Amino acid sequence: MNGNDASAEAGGVIVFDGVCALCSRWVRFLLRFDRRRRYRFAAMQGVHGRALLQQHGLDPDDPLSFLLLEQGRAWTDTDAILQVVAGLGGAWRCVTLLRVLPRAWRDRAYRALARNRYRWFGRHDRCYVPAPGQAARFLD
């Protein structure tokens, strides 16, 4: 990563599947509601996203996990999702109430979704392309 990318980790870096239709909608949701511009994004198909997955023990060729890097920690699966949504602030913080559900249950449901994401939601031919005003929030 270059010097600009290192600062991105202080606010949070989200590694996502850039060709997954559901994942692309998730990124668009975050771009809309992350008014503080807290998060930056790296498609797993890109150089940075692939490297980040590998550094955290995730297979970039078969990722079944969502990865958030924030404050020197790596979050995966539903813990990552809850952390991201709560990080939007305000009423979004209520999502942390879902932590009362056992992580094993939450993650089992997440893995089922991850395994079937292309079949249920579709797949794009190329990675999500941000609008020009949002491009600086993407590492690749």
C-alpha positions as CSV (number, residue, x, y, z in Angstrom):
1,M,0.0,0.0,0.0
2,N,1.1,3.5,-0.5
3,G,1.1,6.2,2.2
4,N,-2.4,7.3,1.4
5,D,-3.7,3.7,1.9
6,A,-2.1,3.4,5.3
7,S,-4.3,6.2,6.6
8,A,-7.4,4.5,5.3
9,E,-7.0,1.7,7.8
10,A,-7.4,4.3,10.7
11,G,-11.0,4.9,9.5
12,G,-11.7,1.4,8.2
13,V,-11.1,-0.6,5.1
14,I,-13.8,-2.9,3.8
15,V,-12.8,-5.7,1.4
16,F,-15.7,-6.8,-0.7
17,D,-16.5,-9.0,-3.7
18,G,-16.5,-6.5,-6.6
19,V,-18.4,-8.7,-9.0
20,C,-21.1,-9.8,-6.6
21,A,-24.4,-7.8,-7.2
22,L,-25.4,-8.0,-3.5
23,C,-21.9,-6.9,-2.4
24,S,-22.0,-3.9,-4.8
25,R,-25.4,-2.9,-3.5
26,W,-23.9,-3.1,0.1
27,V,-21.1,-0.8,-1.0
28,R,-23.5,1.7,-2.5
29,F,-25.6,1.6,0.7
30,L,-22.5,2.4,2.7
31,L,-21.4,5.2,0.4
32,R,-24.9,6.7,0.8
33,F,-25.1,6.5,4.6
34,D,-21.4,6.9,5.6
35,R,-21.7,10.6,5.8
36,R,-18.5,11.0,7.8
37,R,-16.6,9.1,5.0
38,R,-15.3,6.7,7.6
39,Y,-14.9,3.7,5.3
40,R,-12.8,3.0,2.3
41,F,-13.2,0.0,0.0
42,A,-11.0,-2.6,-1.7
43,A,-12.5,-5.1,-4.2
44,M,-11.1,-8.6,-3.5
45,Q,-10.3,-8.8,-7.2
46,G,-7.9,-5.9,-6.9
47,V,-4.3,-5.9,-5.8
48,H,-5.0,-4.3,-2.4
49,G,-8.1,-6.4,-1.6
50,R,-6.4,-9.6,-2.6
51,A,-3.4,-8.8,-0.4
52,L,-5.5,-7.8,2.6
53,L,-7.5,-11.1,2.4
54,Q,-4.3,-13.1,2.2
55,Q,-2.7,-11.2,5.1
56,H,-5.7,-12.1,7.3
57,G,-5.8,-15.8,6.4
58,L,-8.7,-15.6,3.9
59,D,-8.6,-17.2,0.5
60,P,-9.0,-14.5,-2.1
61,D,-10.0,-17.0,-4.7
62,D,-12.9,-18.4,-2.6
63,P,-13.8,-15.8,0.0
64,L,-16.7,-16.7,2.1
65,S,-16.0,-14.0,4.6
66,F,-16.5,-10.2,4.8
67,L,-13.4,-8.4,6.0
68,L,-13.2,-5.1,7.9
69,L,-9.9,-3.6,9.0
70,E,-10.3,-0.9,11.6
71,Q,-8.3,0.4,14.5
72,G,-5.6,-2.3,14.0
73,R,-8.1,-5.1,14.2
74,A,-9.6,-7.5,11.6
75,W,-13.3,-8.2,11.8
76,T,-15.0,-10.9,9.8
77,D,-18.4,-12.3,9.0
78,T,-21.3,-10.9,11.0
79,D,-19.1,-9.2,13.6
80,A,-17.7,-7.2,10.7
81,I,-21.1,-6.3,9.3
82,L,-22.4,-5.2,12.8
83,Q,-19.2,-3.2,13.4
84,V,-19.6,-1.4,10.0
85,V,-23.3,-0.6,10.4
86,A,-22.8,0.6,14.0
87,G,-19.9,2.7,12.7
88,L,-22.4,4.7,10.7
89,G,-23.5,6.3,14.0
90,G,-26.9,7.5,15.1
91,A,-29.8,5.1,15.0
92,W,-27.6,2.6,13.1
93,R,-25.9,1.8,16.4
94,C,-29.0,-0.2,17.3
95,V,-27.8,-3.0,15.1
96,T,-25.4,-4.0,17.9
97,L,-28.5,-5.5,19.7
98,L,-28.1,-8.4,17.2
99,R,-25.0,-9.4,19.2
100,V,-27.3,-11.1,21.6
101,L,-27.8,-13.8,19.0
102,P,-25.0,-16.4,19.3
103,R,-22.3,-15.7,16.8
104,A,-22.4,-19.2,15.5
105,W,-26.0,-18.8,14.4
106,R,-25.3,-15.4,12.8
107,D,-22.2,-16.6,11.0
108,R,-24.0,-19.8,9.8
109,A,-26.7,-17.7,8.2
110,Y,-24.0,-15.4,6.7
111,R,-22.0,-18.3,5.3
112,A,-25.2,-19.7,3.6
113,L,-25.7,-16.3,2.0
114,A,-22.1,-16.0,1.0
115,R,-22.1,-19.4,-0.7
116,N,-25.2,-18.6,-2.7
117,R,-24.7,-14.9,-3.3
118,Y,-24.1,-15.2,-7.1
119,R,-27.1,-17.6,-7.6
120,W,-29.5,-15.6,-5.5
121,F,-28.4,-12.0,-6.4
122,G,-26.4,-12.2,-9.6
123,R,-22.9,-11.5,-10.7
124,H,-21.4,-8.6,-12.7
125,D,-18.9,-9.1,-15.5
126,R,-16.6,-6.5,-14.0
127,C,-15.9,-5.0,-10.6
128,Y,-18.1,-2.2,-9.2
129,V,-17.0,1.2,-10.6
130,P,-17.6,4.1,-8.3
131,A,-18.8,7.5,-9.4
132,P,-16.0,10.0,-10.0
133,G,-16.7,11.8,-6.7
134,Q,-16.3,8.5,-4.8
135,A,-13.3,7.1,-6.5
136,A,-10.9,8.4,-3.8
137,R,-12.6,6.1,-1.3
138,F,-11.5,3.0,-3.2
139,L,-8.0,1.5,-2.9
140,D,-7.8,0.1,-6.4
